[in-house]
Amino acid sequence: MKSQSALSIMAWGAREHARPLNGTSVGCAVFDQYQAIWHGCNIELEFRLGMHAEVSAISKMITTNPELKPTSLLIACPVTMFTPCGQCMDWIMQLGGSECLVVHESAPGVPTVFKTAAELMPFYPSRGLQSRHGYREANNYRLRGVSGHVPGARRLQGRLNP
């Protein structure tokens, strides 16, 4: 990864500002397609309305310029093995795509995971993810596939398709 050390420095620095309730501080640094670095940390609140470091960094990037795309991210968390949760993987897959590189470091400069988003979520629905409204299209695709078997799915599908 180009300038992995720069991502590492930013991710571990962002981790210092984390506000965990469970004791696990996490930092994340993201490269966009122009190699600018965006960083964030986990912010946990008492009533489960927190934000993970990956979402914090990506949302800061998108808020600044919605045309930016995460191409790689480095997660700083001092545990032996770590992968982003499902919600964070949604952000990575839908905004960065399946080729977005995900790196985890258990200590500064010590990568333990080095995979593409597709390797971490090989069965993620990819239909529509390249469009601006890819999330809605991907959800509609899933609903069409199971609507006959899930109670209320057709009603929900009608809400998603105005």
Phi and psi in radians as a Rosetta constraint file:
Dihedral C 1 N 2 CA 2 C 2 CIRCULARHARMONIC -1.124 0.35
Dihedral N 2 CA 2 C 2 N 3 CIRCULARHARMONIC 2.219 0.35
Dihedral C 2 N 3 CA 3 C 3 CIRCULARHARMONIC 0.988 0.35
Dihedral N 3 CA 3 C 3 N 4 CIRCULARHARMONIC 0.728 0.35
Dihedral C 3 N 4 CA 4 C 4 CIRCULARHARMONIC -1.057 0.35
Dihedral N 4 CA 4 C 4 N 5 CIRCULARHARMONIC -0.547 0.35
Dihedral C 4 N 5 CA 5 C 5 CIRCULARHARMONIC -1.141 0.35
Dihedral N 5 CA 5 C 5 N 6 CIRCULARHARMONIC -0.634 0.35
Dihedral C 5 N 6 CA 6 C 6 CIRCULARHARMONIC -1.139 0.35
Dihedral N 6 CA 6 C 6 N 7 CIRCULARHARMONIC -0.744 0.35
Dihedral C 6 N 7 CA 7 C 7 CIRCULARHARMONIC -1.084 0.35
Dihedral N 7 CA 7 C 7 N 8 CIRCULARHARMONIC -0.726 0.35
Dihedral C 7 N 8 CA 8 C 8 CIRCULARHARMONIC -1.062 0.35
Dihedral N 8 CA 8 C 8 N 9 CIRCULARHARMONIC -0.823 0.35
Dihedral C 8 N 9 CA 9 C 9 CIRCULARHARMONIC -1.052 0.35
Dihedral N 9 CA 9 C 9 N 10 CIRCULARHARMONIC -0.784 0.35
Dihedral C 9 N 10 CA 10 C 10 CIRCULARHARMONIC -1.182 0.35
Dihedral N 10 CA 10 C 10 N 11 CIRCULARHARMONIC -0.714 0.35
Dihedral C 10 N 11 CA 11 C 11 CIRCULARHARMONIC -1.155 0.35
Dihedral N 11 CA 11 C 11 N 12 CIRCULARHARMONIC -0.799 0.35
Dihedral C 11 N 12 CA 12 C 12 CIRCULARHARMONIC -1.191 0.35
Dihedral N 12 CA 12 C 12 N 13 CIRCULARHARMONIC -0.574 0.35
Dihedral C 12 N 13 CA 13 C 13 CIRCULARHARMONIC -1.162 0.35
Dihedral N 13 CA 13 C 13 N 14 CIRCULARHARMONIC -0.750 0.35
Dihedral C 13 N 14 CA 14 C 14 CIRCULARHARMONIC -1.102 0.35
Dihedral N 14 CA 14 C 14 N 15 CIRCULARHARMONIC -0.624 0.35
Dihedral C 14 N 15 CA 15 C 15 CIRCULARHARMONIC -1.013 0.35
Dihedral N 15 CA 15 C 15 N 16 CIRCULARHARMONIC -0.540 0.35
Dihedral C 15 N 16 CA 16 C 16 CIRCULARHARMONIC -1.103 0.35
Dihedral N 16 CA 16 C 16 N 17 CIRCULARHARMONIC -0.357 0.35
Dihedral C 16 N 17 CA 17 C 17 CIRCULARHARMONIC -1.727 0.35
Dihedral N 17 CA 17 C 17 N 18 CIRCULARHARMONIC 0.045 0.35
Dihedral C 17 N 18 CA 18 C 18 CIRCULARHARMONIC -1.090 0.35
Dihedral N 18 CA 18 C 18 N 19 CIRCULARHARMONIC 2.659 0.35
Dihedral C 18 N 19 CA 19 C 19 CIRCULARHARMONIC -2.199 0.35
Dihedral N 19 CA 19 C 19 N 20 CIRCULARHARMONIC 1.301 0.35
Dihedral C 19 N 20 CA 20 C 20 CIRCULARHARMONIC -1.481 0.35
Dihedral N 20 CA 20 C 20 N 21 CIRCULARHARMONIC 2.573 0.35
Dihedral C 20 N 21 CA 21 C 21 CIRCULARHARMONIC -1.653 0.35
Dihedral N 21 CA 21 C 21 N 22 CIRCULARHARMONIC -0.502 0.35
Dihedral C 21 N 22 CA 22 C 22 CIRCULARHARMONIC -1.624 0.35
Dihedral N 22 CA 22 C 22 N 23 CIRCULARHARMONIC 0.034 0.35
Dihedral C 22 N 23 CA 23 C 23 CIRCULARHARMONIC 1.626 0.35
Dihedral N 23 CA 23 C 23 N 24 CIRCULARHARMONIC -0.118 0.35
Dihedral C 23 N 24 CA 24 C 24 CIRCULARHARMONIC -1.754 0.35
Dihedral N 24 CA 24 C 24 N 25 CIRCULARHARMONIC 1.872 0.35
Dihedral C 24 N 25 CA 25 C 25 CIRCULARHARMONIC -1.529 0.35
Dihedral N 25 CA 25 C 25 N 26 CIRCULARHARMONIC 2.332 0.35
Dihedral C 25 N 26 CA 26 C 26 CIRCULARHARMONIC -2.273 0.35
Dihedral N 26 CA 26 C 26 N 27 CIRCULARHARMONIC 2.409 0.35
Dihedral C 26 N 27 CA 27 C 27 CIRCULARHARMONIC -2.146 0.35
Dihedral N 27 CA 27 C 27 N 28 CIRCULARHARMONIC 2.720 0.35
Dihedral C 27 N 28 CA 28 C 28 CIRCULARHARMONIC -2.531 0.35
Dihedral N 28 CA 28 C 28 N 29 CIRCULARHARMONIC 2.443 0.35
Dihedral C 28 N 29 CA 29 C 29 CIRCULARHARMONIC -2.217 0.35
Dihedral N 29 CA 29 C 29 N 30 CIRCULARHARMONIC 2.427 0.35
Dihedral C 29 N 30 CA 30 C 30 CIRCULARHARMONIC -2.175 0.35
Dihedral N 30 CA 30 C 30 N 31 CIRCULARHARMONIC 2.358 0.35
Dihedral C 30 N 31 CA 31 C 31 CIRCULARHARMONIC -1.604 0.35
Dihedral N 31 CA 31 C 31 N 32 CIRCULARHARMONIC 2.343 0.35
Dihedral C 31 N 32 CA 32 C 32 CIRCULARHARMONIC -1.617 0.35
Dihedral N 32 CA 32 C 32 N 33 CIRCULARHARMONIC -3.107 0.35
Dihedral C 32 N 33 CA 33 C 33 CIRCULARHARMONIC -1.150 0.35
Dihedral N 33 CA 33 C 33 N 34 CIRCULARHARMONIC -0.239 0.35
Dihedral C 33 N 34 CA 34 C 34 CIRCULARHARMONIC -1.797 0.35
Dihedral N 34 CA 34 C 34 N 35 CIRCULARHARMONIC 0.183 0.35
Dihedral C 34 N 35 CA 35 C 35 CIRCULARHARMONIC 1.200 0.35
Dihedral N 35 CA 35 C 35 N 36 CIRCULARHARMONIC 0.325 0.35
Dihedral C 35 N 36 CA 36 C 36 CIRCULARHARMONIC -1.343 0.35
Dihedral N 36 CA 36 C 36 N 37 CIRCULARHARMONIC 2.610 0.35
Dihedral C 36 N 37 CA 37 C 37 CIRCULARHARMONIC -1.880 0.35
Dihedral N 37 CA 37 C 37 N 38 CIRCULARHARMONIC 2.323 0.35
Dihedral C 37 N 38 CA 38 C 38 CIRCULARHARMONIC -2.124 0.35
Dihedral N 38 CA 38 C 38 N 39 CIRCULARHARMONIC 2.468 0.35
Dihedral C 38 N 39 CA 39 C 39 CIRCULARHARMONIC -2.355 0.35
Dihedral N 39 CA 39 C 39 N 40 CIRCULARHARMONIC 2.773 0.35
Dihedral C 39 N 40 CA 40 C 40 CIRCULARHARMONIC -2.801 0.35
Dihedral N 40 CA 40 C 40 N 41 CIRCULARHARMONIC 2.989 0.35
Dihedral C 40 N 41 CA 41 C 41 CIRCULARHARMONIC -2.430 0.35
Dihedral N 41 CA 41 C 41 N 42 CIRCULARHARMONIC 2.899 0.35
Dihedral C 41 N 42 CA 42 C 42 CIRCULARHARMONIC -1.367 0.35
Dihedral N 42 CA 42 C 42 N 43 CIRCULARHARMONIC 2.424 0.35
Dihedral C 42 N 43 CA 43 C 43 CIRCULARHARMONIC -2.259 0.35
Dihedral N 43 CA 43 C 43 N 44 CIRCULARHARMONIC 1.879 0.35
Dihedral C 43 N 44 CA 44 C 44 CIRCULARHARMONIC -1.847 0.35
Dihedral N 44 CA 44 C 44 N 45 CIRCULARHARMONIC 2.405 0.35
Dihedral C 44 N 45 CA 45 C 45 CIRCULARHARMONIC -2.020 0.35
Dihedral N 45 CA 45 C 45 N 46 CIRCULARHARMONIC 2.789 0.35
Dihedral C 45 N 46 CA 46 C 46 CIRCULARHARMONIC -1.048 0.35
Dihedral N 46 CA 46 C 46 N 47 CIRCULARHARMONIC -0.567 0.35
Dihedral C 46 N 47 CA 47 C 47 CIRCULARHARMONIC -1.869 0.35
Dihedral N 47 CA 47 C 47 N 48 CIRCULARHARMONIC 0.610 0.35
Dihedral C 47 N 48 CA 48 C 48 CIRCULARHARMONIC 1.114 0.35
Dihedral N 48 CA 48 C 48 N 49 CIRCULARHARMONIC 0.544 0.35
Dihedral C 48 N 49 CA 49 C 49 CIRCULARHARMONIC -1.871 0.35
Dihedral N 49 CA 49 C 49 N 50 CIRCULARHARMONIC 0.636 0.35
Dihedral C 49 N 50 CA 50 C 50 CIRCULARHARMONIC -1.460 0.35
Dihedral N 50 CA 50 C 50 N 51 CIRCULARHARMONIC -3.102 0.35
Dihedral C 50 N 51 CA 51 C 51 CIRCULARHARMONIC -2.366 0.35
Dihedral N 51 CA 51 C 51 N 52 CIRCULARHARMONIC 2.320 0.35
Dihedral C 51 N 52 CA 52 C 52 CIRCULARHARMONIC -1.401 0.35
Dihedral N 52 CA 52 C 52 N 53 CIRCULARHARMONIC 2.759 0.35
Dihedral C 52 N 53 CA 53 C 53 CIRCULARHARMONIC -1.039 0.35
Dihedral N 53 CA 53 C 53 N 54 CIRCULARHARMONIC -0.688 0.35
Dihedral C 53 N 54 CA 54 C 54 CIRCULARHARMONIC -1.104 0.35
Dihedral N 54 CA 54 C 54 N 55 CIRCULARHARMONIC -0.798 0.35
Dihedral C 54 N 55 CA 55 C 55 CIRCULARHARMONIC -1.155 0.35
Dihedral N 55 CA 55 C 55 N 56 CIRCULARHARMONIC -0.683 0.35
Dihedral C 55 N 56 CA 56 C 56 CIRCULARHARMONIC -1.031 0.35
Dihedral N 56 CA 56 C 56 N 57 CIRCULARHARMONIC -0.830 0.35
Dihedral C 56 N 57 CA 57 C 57 CIRCULARHARMONIC -1.195 0.35
Dihedral N 57 CA 57 C 57 N 58 CIRCULARHARMONIC -0.801 0.35
Dihedral C 57 N 58 CA 58 C 58 CIRCULARHARMONIC -1.167 0.35
Dihedral N 58 CA 58 C 58 N 59 CIRCULARHARMONIC -0.707 0.35
Dihedral C 58 N 59 CA 59 C 59 CIRCULARHARMONIC -1.170 0.35
Dihedral N 59 CA 59 C 59 N 60 CIRCULARHARMONIC -0.592 0.35
Dihedral C 59 N 60 CA 60 C 60 CIRCULARHARMONIC -1.103 0.35
Dihedral N 60 CA 60 C 60 N 61 CIRCULARHARMONIC -0.726 0.35
Dihedral C 60 N 61 CA 61 C 61 CIRCULARHARMONIC -1.123 0.35
Dihedral N 61 CA 61 C 61 N 62 CIRCULARHARMONIC -0.856 0.35
Dihedral C 61 N 62 CA 62 C 62 CIRCULARHARMONIC -1.171 0.35
Dihedral N 62 CA 62 C 62 N 63 CIRCULARHARMONIC -0.637 0.35
Dihedral C 62 N 63 CA 63 C 63 CIRCULARHARMONIC -1.117 0.35
Dihedral N 63 CA 63 C 63 N 64 CIRCULARHARMONIC -0.605 0.35
Dihedral C 63 N 64 CA 64 C 64 CIRCULARHARMONIC -1.269 0.35
Dihedral N 64 CA 64 C 64 N 65 CIRCULARHARMONIC -0.739 0.35
Dihedral C 64 N 65 CA 65 C 65 CIRCULARHARMONIC -2.709 0.35
Dihedral N 65 CA 65 C 65 N 66 CIRCULARHARMONIC 1.876 0.35
Dihedral C 65 N 66 CA 66 C 66 CIRCULARHARMONIC -1.141 0.35
Dihedral N 66 CA 66 C 66 N 67 CIRCULARHARMONIC -0.184 0.35
Dihedral C 66 N 67 CA 67 C 67 CIRCULARHARMONIC -1.503 0.35
Dihedral N 67 CA 67 C 67 N 68 CIRCULARHARMONIC -0.147 0.35
Dihedral C 67 N 68 CA 68 C 68 CIRCULARHARMONIC -1.306 0.35
Dihedral N 68 CA 68 C 68 N 69 CIRCULARHARMONIC 2.666 0.35
Dihedral C 68 N 69 CA 69 C 69 CIRCULARHARMONIC -2.352 0.35
Dihedral N 69 CA 69 C 69 N 70 CIRCULARHARMONIC 2.245 0.35
Dihedral C 69 N 70 CA 70 C 70 CIRCULARHARMONIC -1.217 0.35
Dihedral N 70 CA 70 C 70 N 71 CIRCULARHARMONIC 2.273 0.35
Dihedral C 70 N 71 CA 71 C 71 CIRCULARHARMONIC -1.857 0.35
Dihedral N 71 CA 71 C 71 N 72 CIRCULARHARMONIC -0.483 0.35
Dihedral C 71 N 72 CA 72 C 72 CIRCULARHARMONIC -2.752 0.35
Dihedral N 72 CA 72 C 72 N 73 CIRCULARHARMONIC 2.648 0.35
Dihedral C 72 N 73 CA 73 C 73 CIRCULARHARMONIC -2.494 0.35
Dihedral N 73 CA 73 C 73 N 74 CIRCULARHARMONIC 2.602 0.35
Dihedral C 73 N 74 CA 74 C 74 CIRCULARHARMONIC -2.123 0.35
Dihedral N 74 CA 74 C 74 N 75 CIRCULARHARMONIC 2.237 0.35
Dihedral C 74 N 75 CA 75 C 75 CIRCULARHARMONIC -1.885 0.35
Dihedral N 75 CA 75 C 75 N 76 CIRCULARHARMONIC 2.194 0.35
Dihedral C 75 N 76 CA 76 C 76 CIRCULARHARMONIC -1.815 0.35
Dihedral N 76 CA 76 C 76 N 77 CIRCULARHARMONIC 1.934 0.35
Dihedral C 76 N 77 CA 77 C 77 CIRCULARHARMONIC -2.666 0.35
Dihedral N 77 CA 77 C 77 N 78 CIRCULARHARMONIC 2.121 0.35
Dihedral C 77 N 78 CA 78 C 78 CIRCULARHARMONIC -1.372 0.35
Dihedral N 78 CA 78 C 78 N 79 CIRCULARHARMONIC 1.038 0.35
Dihedral C 78 N 79 CA 79 C 79 CIRCULARHARMONIC -2.194 0.35
Dihedral N 79 CA 79 C 79 N 80 CIRCULARHARMONIC 2.776 0.35
Dihedral C 79 N 80 CA 80 C 80 CIRCULARHARMONIC -1.125 0.35
Dihedral N 80 CA 80 C 80 N 81 CIRCULARHARMONIC -0.879 0.35
Dihedral C 80 N 81 CA 81 C 81 CIRCULARHARMONIC -2.218 0.35
Dihedral N 81 CA 81 C 81 N 82 CIRCULARHARMONIC 2.467 0.35
Dihedral C 81 N 82 CA 82 C 82 CIRCULARHARMONIC -2.716 0.35
Dihedral N 82 CA 82 C 82 N 83 CIRCULARHARMONIC 2.391 0.35
Dihedral C 82 N 83 CA 83 C 83 CIRCULARHARMONIC -2.389 0.35
Dihedral N 83 CA 83 C 83 N 84 CIRCULARHARMONIC 2.684 0.35
Dihedral C 83 N 84 CA 84 C 84 CIRCULARHARMONIC -1.070 0.35
Dihedral N 84 CA 84 C 84 N 85 CIRCULARHARMONIC 2.628 0.35
Dihedral C 84 N 85 CA 85 C 85 CIRCULARHARMONIC -1.234 0.35
Dihedral N 85 CA 85 C 85 N 86 CIRCULARHARMONIC 3.058 0.35
Dihedral C 85 N 86 CA 86 C 86 CIRCULARHARMONIC -1.069 0.35
Dihedral N 86 CA 86 C 86 N 87 CIRCULARHARMONIC -0.723 0.35
Dihedral C 86 N 87 CA 87 C 87 CIRCULARHARMONIC -1.125 0.35
Dihedral N 87 CA 87 C 87 N 88 CIRCULARHARMONIC -0.761 0.35
Dihedral C 87 N 88 CA 88 C 88 CIRCULARHARMONIC -1.132 0.35
Dihedral N 88 CA 88 C 88 N 89 CIRCULARHARMONIC -0.656 0.35
Dihedral C 88 N 89 CA 89 C 89 CIRCULARHARMONIC -1.144 0.35
Dihedral N 89 CA 89 C 89 N 90 CIRCULARHARMONIC -0.596 0.35
Dihedral C 89 N 90 CA 90 C 90 CIRCULARHARMONIC -1.013 0.35
Dihedral N 90 CA 90 C 90 N 91 CIRCULARHARMONIC -0.836 0.35
Dihedral C 90 N 91 CA 91 C 91 CIRCULARHARMONIC -1.045 0.35
Dihedral N 91 CA 91 C 91 N 92 CIRCULARHARMONIC -0.768 0.35
Dihedral C 91 N 92 CA 92 C 92 CIRCULARHARMONIC -1.162 0.35
Dihedral N 92 CA 92 C 92 N 93 CIRCULARHARMONIC -0.840 0.35
Dihedral C 92 N 93 CA 93 C 93 CIRCULARHARMONIC -1.164 0.35
Dihedral N 93 CA 93 C 93 N 94 CIRCULARHARMONIC -0.769 0.35
Dihedral C 93 N 94 CA 94 C 94 CIRCULARHARMONIC -1.364 0.35
Dihedral N 94 CA 94 C 94 N 95 CIRCULARHARMONIC -0.513 0.35
Dihedral C 94 N 95 CA 95 C 95 CIRCULARHARMONIC -1.796 0.35
Dihedral N 95 CA 95 C 95 N 96 CIRCULARHARMONIC -0.471 0.35
Dihedral C 95 N 96 CA 96 C 96 CIRCULARHARMONIC -1.835 0.35
Dihedral N 96 CA 96 C 96 N 97 CIRCULARHARMONIC -0.495 0.35
Dihedral C 96 N 97 CA 97 C 97 CIRCULARHARMONIC 1.620 0.35
Dihedral N 97 CA 97 C 97 N 98 CIRCULARHARMONIC 2.988 0.35
Dihedral C 97 N 98 CA 98 C 98 CIRCULARHARMONIC -1.175 0.35
Dihedral N 98 CA 98 C 98 N 99 CIRCULARHARMONIC -0.377 0.35
Dihedral C 98 N 99 CA 99 C 99 CIRCULARHARMONIC -1.582 0.35
Dihedral N 99 CA 99 C 99 N 100 CIRCULARHARMONIC 0.008 0.35
Dihedral C 99 N 100 CA 100 C 100 CIRCULARHARMONIC -1.067 0.35
Dihedral N 100 CA 100 C 100 N 101 CIRCULARHARMONIC 2.255 0.35
Dihedral C 100 N 101 CA 101 C 101 CIRCULARHARMONIC -1.483 0.35
Dihedral N 101 CA 101 C 101 N 102 CIRCULARHARMONIC 2.311 0.35
Dihedral C 101 N 102 CA 102 C 102 CIRCULARHARMONIC -2.073 0.35
Dihedral N 102 CA 102 C 102 N 103 CIRCULARHARMONIC 2.126 0.35
Dihedral C 102 N 103 CA 103 C 103 CIRCULARHARMONIC -2.122 0.35
Dihedral N 103 CA 103 C 103 N 104 CIRCULARHARMONIC 2.392 0.35
Dihedral C 103 N 104 CA 104 C 104 CIRCULARHARMONIC -2.028 0.35
Dihedral N 104 CA 104 C 104 N 105 CIRCULARHARMONIC 2.385 0.35
Dihedral C 104 N 105 CA 105 C 105 CIRCULARHARMONIC -2.061 0.35
Dihedral N 105 CA 105 C 105 N 106 CIRCULARHARMONIC 2.259 0.35
Dihedral C 105 N 106 CA 106 C 106 CIRCULARHARMONIC -1.501 0.35
Dihedral N 106 CA 106 C 106 N 107 CIRCULARHARMONIC -0.300 0.35
Dihedral C 106 N 107 CA 107 C 107 CIRCULARHARMONIC -2.668 0.35
Dihedral N 107 CA 107 C 107 N 108 CIRCULARHARMONIC 2.755 0.35
Dihedral C 107 N 108 CA 108 C 108 CIRCULARHARMONIC -0.928 0.35
Dihedral N 108 CA 108 C 108 N 109 CIRCULARHARMONIC 2.145 0.35
Dihedral C 108 N 109 CA 109 C 109 CIRCULARHARMONIC 1.373 0.35
Dihedral N 109 CA 109 C 109 N 110 CIRCULARHARMONIC 0.176 0.35
Dihedral C 109 N 110 CA 110 C 110 CIRCULARHARMONIC -2.084 0.35
Dihedral N 110 CA 110 C 110 N 111 CIRCULARHARMONIC 1.471 0.35
Dihedral C 110 N 111 CA 111 C 111 CIRCULARHARMONIC -1.277 0.35
Dihedral N 111 CA 111 C 111 N 112 CIRCULARHARMONIC 2.376 0.35
Dihedral C 111 N 112 CA 112 C 112 CIRCULARHARMONIC -1.993 0.35
Dihedral N 112 CA 112 C 112 N 113 CIRCULARHARMONIC -0.412 0.35
Dihedral C 112 N 113 CA 113 C 113 CIRCULARHARMONIC -2.232 0.35
Dihedral N 113 CA 113 C 113 N 114 CIRCULARHARMONIC 2.331 0.35
Dihedral C 113 N 114 CA 114 C 114 CIRCULARHARMONIC -2.546 0.35
Dihedral N 114 CA 114 C 114 N 115 CIRCULARHARMONIC 1.499 0.35
Dihedral C 114 N 115 CA 115 C 115 CIRCULARHARMONIC -2.447 0.35
Dihedral N 115 CA 115 C 115 N 116 CIRCULARHARMONIC 2.793 0.35
Dihedral C 115 N 116 CA 116 C 116 CIRCULARHARMONIC -1.404 0.35
Dihedral N 116 CA 116 C 116 N 117 CIRCULARHARMONIC 2.819 0.35
Dihedral C 116 N 117 CA 117 C 117 CIRCULARHARMONIC -1.026 0.35
Dihedral N 117 CA 117 C 117 N 118 CIRCULARHARMONIC -0.667 0.35
Dihedral C 117 N 118 CA 118 C 118 CIRCULARHARMONIC -1.110 0.35
Dihedral N 118 CA 118 C 118 N 119 CIRCULARHARMONIC -0.606 0.35
Dihedral C 118 N 119 CA 119 C 119 CIRCULARHARMONIC -1.210 0.35
Dihedral N 119 CA 119 C 119 N 120 CIRCULARHARMONIC -0.575 0.35
Dihedral C 119 N 120 CA 120 C 120 CIRCULARHARMONIC -1.358 0.35
Dihedral N 120 CA 120 C 120 N 121 CIRCULARHARMONIC -0.527 0.35
Dihedral C 120 N 121 CA 121 C 121 CIRCULARHARMONIC -2.331 0.35
Dihedral N 121 CA 121 C 121 N 122 CIRCULARHARMONIC 1.271 0.35
Dihedral C 121 N 122 CA 122 C 122 CIRCULARHARMONIC -1.153 0.35
Dihedral N 122 CA 122 C 122 N 123 CIRCULARHARMONIC -0.341 0.35
Dihedral C 122 N 123 CA 123 C 123 CIRCULARHARMONIC -1.873 0.35
Dihedral N 123 CA 123 C 123 N 124 CIRCULARHARMONIC 0.337 0.35
Dihedral C 123 N 124 CA 124 C 124 CIRCULARHARMONIC -1.185 0.35
Dihedral N 124 CA 124 C 124 N 125 CIRCULARHARMONIC 2.340 0.35
Dihedral C 124 N 125 CA 125 C 125 CIRCULARHARMONIC -1.171 0.35
Dihedral N 125 CA 125 C 125 N 126 CIRCULARHARMONIC 2.178 0.35
Dihedral C 125 N 126 CA 126 C 126 CIRCULARHARMONIC -1.768 0.35
Dihedral N 126 CA 126 C 126 N 127 CIRCULARHARMONIC -0.150 0.35
Dihedral C 126 N 127 CA 127 C 127 CIRCULARHARMONIC -1.100 0.35
Dihedral N 127 CA 127 C 127 N 128 CIRCULARHARMONIC 2.162 0.35
Dihedral C 127 N 128 CA 128 C 128 CIRCULARHARMONIC 1.472 0.35
Dihedral N 128 CA 128 C 128 N 129 CIRCULARHARMONIC 0.000 0.35
Dihedral C 128 N 129 CA 129 C 129 CIRCULARHARMONIC -1.269 0.35
Dihedral N 129 CA 129 C 129 N 130 CIRCULARHARMONIC -0.267 0.35
Dihedral C 129 N 130 CA 130 C 130 CIRCULARHARMONIC -1.506 0.35
Dihedral N 130 CA 130 C 130 N 131 CIRCULARHARMONIC -0.220 0.35
Dihedral C 130 N 131 CA 131 C 131 CIRCULARHARMONIC -1.495 0.35
Dihedral N 131 CA 131 C 131 N 132 CIRCULARHARMONIC 2.893 0.35
Dihedral C 131 N 132 CA 132 C 132 CIRCULARHARMONIC -1.104 0.35
Dihedral N 132 CA 132 C 132 N 133 CIRCULARHARMONIC -0.531 0.35
Dihedral C 132 N 133 CA 133 C 133 CIRCULARHARMONIC -1.936 0.35
Dihedral N 133 CA 133 C 133 N 134 CIRCULARHARMONIC 0.673 0.35
Dihedral C 133 N 134 CA 134 C 134 CIRCULARHARMONIC -1.051 0.35
Dihedral N 134 CA 134 C 134 N 135 CIRCULARHARMONIC -0.601 0.35
Dihedral C 134 N 135 CA 135 C 135 CIRCULARHARMONIC -1.058 0.35
Dihedral N 135 CA 135 C 135 N 136 CIRCULARHARMONIC -0.807 0.35
Dihedral C 135 N 136 CA 136 C 136 CIRCULARHARMONIC -1.113 0.35
Dihedral N 136 CA 136 C 136 N 137 CIRCULARHARMONIC -0.754 0.35
Dihedral C 136 N 137 CA 137 C 137 CIRCULARHARMONIC -1.126 0.35
Dihedral N 137 CA 137 C 137 N 138 CIRCULARHARMONIC -0.709 0.35
Dihedral C 137 N 138 CA 138 C 138 CIRCULARHARMONIC -1.132 0.35
Dihedral N 138 CA 138 C 138 N 139 CIRCULARHARMONIC -0.710 0.35
Dihedral C 138 N 139 CA 139 C 139 CIRCULARHARMONIC -1.159 0.35
Dihedral N 139 CA 139 C 139 N 140 CIRCULARHARMONIC -0.700 0.35
Dihedral C 139 N 140 CA 140 C 140 CIRCULARHARMONIC -1.082 0.35
Dihedral N 140 CA 140 C 140 N 141 CIRCULARHARMONIC -0.683 0.35
Dihedral C 140 N 141 CA 141 C 141 CIRCULARHARMONIC -1.062 0.35
Dihedral N 141 CA 141 C 141 N 142 CIRCULARHARMONIC -0.790 0.35
Dihedral C 141 N 142 CA 142 C 142 CIRCULARHARMONIC -1.131 0.35
Dihedral N 142 CA 142 C 142 N 143 CIRCULARHARMONIC -0.734 0.35
Dihedral C 142 N 143 CA 143 C 143 CIRCULARHARMONIC -1.140 0.35
Dihedral N 143 CA 143 C 143 N 144 CIRCULARHARMONIC -0.696 0.35
Dihedral C 143 N 144 CA 144 C 144 CIRCULARHARMONIC -1.079 0.35
Dihedral N 144 CA 144 C 144 N 145 CIRCULARHARMONIC -0.603 0.35
Dihedral C 144 N 145 CA 145 C 145 CIRCULARHARMONIC -1.261 0.35
Dihedral N 145 CA 145 C 145 N 146 CIRCULARHARMONIC -0.445 0.35
Dihedral C 145 N 146 CA 146 C 146 CIRCULARHARMONIC -2.161 0.35
Dihedral N 146 CA 146 C 146 N 147 CIRCULARHARMONIC 0.080 0.35
Dihedral C 146 N 147 CA 147 C 147 CIRCULARHARMONIC -1.034 0.35
Dihedral N 147 CA 147 C 147 N 148 CIRCULARHARMONIC -0.491 0.35
Dihedral C 147 N 148 CA 148 C 148 CIRCULARHARMONIC -1.300 0.35
Dihedral N 148 CA 148 C 148 N 149 CIRCULARHARMONIC -0.243 0.35
Dihedral C 148 N 149 CA 149 C 149 CIRCULARHARMONIC -1.996 0.35
Dihedral N 149 CA 149 C 149 N 150 CIRCULARHARMONIC -0.120 0.35
Dihedral C 149 N 150 CA 150 C 150 CIRCULARHARMONIC -2.004 0.35
Dihedral N 150 CA 150 C 150 N 151 CIRCULARHARMONIC 2.055 0.35
Dihedral C 150 N 151 CA 151 C 151 CIRCULARHARMONIC -1.029 0.35
Dihedral N 151 CA 151 C 151 N 152 CIRCULARHARMONIC 2.319 0.35
Dihedral C 151 N 152 CA 152 C 152 CIRCULARHARMONIC 1.441 0.35
Dihedral N 152 CA 152 C 152 N 153 CIRCULARHARMONIC -0.064 0.35
Dihedral C 152 N 153 CA 153 C 153 CIRCULARHARMONIC -1.142 0.35
Dihedral N 153 CA 153 C 153 N 154 CIRCULARHARMONIC -0.642 0.35
Dihedral C 153 N 154 CA 154 C 154 CIRCULARHARMONIC -1.154 0.35
Dihedral N 154 CA 154 C 154 N 155 CIRCULARHARMONIC -0.672 0.35
Dihedral C 154 N 155 CA 155 C 155 CIRCULARHARMONIC -1.101 0.35
Dihedral N 155 CA 155 C 155 N 156 CIRCULARHARMONIC -0.767 0.35
Dihedral C 155 N 156 CA 156 C 156 CIRCULARHARMONIC -1.112 0.35
Dihedral N 156 CA 156 C 156 N 157 CIRCULARHARMONIC -0.719 0.35
Dihedral C 156 N 157 CA 157 C 157 CIRCULARHARMONIC -1.047 0.35
Dihedral N 157 CA 157 C 157 N 158 CIRCULARHARMONIC -0.661 0.35
Dihedral C 157 N 158 CA 158 C 158 CIRCULARHARMONIC -1.115 0.35
Dihedral N 158 CA 158 C 158 N 159 CIRCULARHARMONIC -0.587 0.35
Dihedral C 158 N 159 CA 159 C 159 CIRCULARHARMONIC -1.251 0.35
Dihedral N 159 CA 159 C 159 N 160 CIRCULARHARMONIC -0.564 0.35
Dihedral C 159 N 160 CA 160 C 160 CIRCULARHARMONIC -1.383 0.35
Dihedral N 160 CA 160 C 160 N 161 CIRCULARHARMONIC -0.398 0.35
Dihedral C 160 N 161 CA 161 C 161 CIRCULARHARMONIC -1.953 0.35
Dihedral N 161 CA 161 C 161 N 162 CIRCULARHARMONIC 1.475 0.35
